[in-house]
Amino acid sequence: MQVSGRMIWYRVTVAFMGLGALYSLAWLAIDIAVRFFPATQPEIDPAAVVLIQSTGPIQEAIYLAGAVAYLVSYGLLLARQRHVLPVYCFAAVALVVDWVFTAVNGAEALAISGYVALAALGVIFFCLCQAMPVMRGQQARSRGLSGLE
């Protein structure tokens, strides 16, 4: 059984996005623990606790929207749905905006790791674009060069 190049890109994308999904779930769990279960705060990295407690409601909403959209996009990727690309783009933009808020608010140590996350988002976007031909969904019909056919 021969695997096409596009299928390899799909599998690489599933692996990279899977790691990102685990990372997102870990941060969501930390965020929920800090905000709703204060007794767990001594067990969490103090820098993460300070970061989460210092985020305003707008930044928190942007972060949650980005994290949830990222997880939804991973589900769409696993289902090979073409809608994965716009949902992923929304997630990436929201997560980058959250990172910018974090850097502006002075959390430089955590903002530096954002460069790594930014590079990962770019790599995933590239892989996702390469894997798009194996996705299911509405296919664009070719109208030829004139567009009138």
C-alpha angles and dihedrals in degrees: 000000000000120000118214123232090246091054089053089053089050092053093047089050091050089052096047094043089046090058089048091050091053090048091049092048091050092052091045090053091049091047092050092045093051095045101040106022108045091173089071094057096093089059093053126079106272092226090057092048092051091047094051094044091049096053116104125225094261093052091044091052091049091049094048092047090050095046094047091045089050091053091046090050090052089053090049090050092053089049088048092234119164091223088075092090100059092041091049091048090053090049093048093050092048092049092048091050089050089051091050090052089050093051093046090051090058103254091135097160091057092037090060090060085054089072088061090047090048091053090047091051089053094048091048091049090052092048091046092053090050091050096048095098091067093053122107125229141073109353119211110242118227113240095188125241096304097048089220099091 
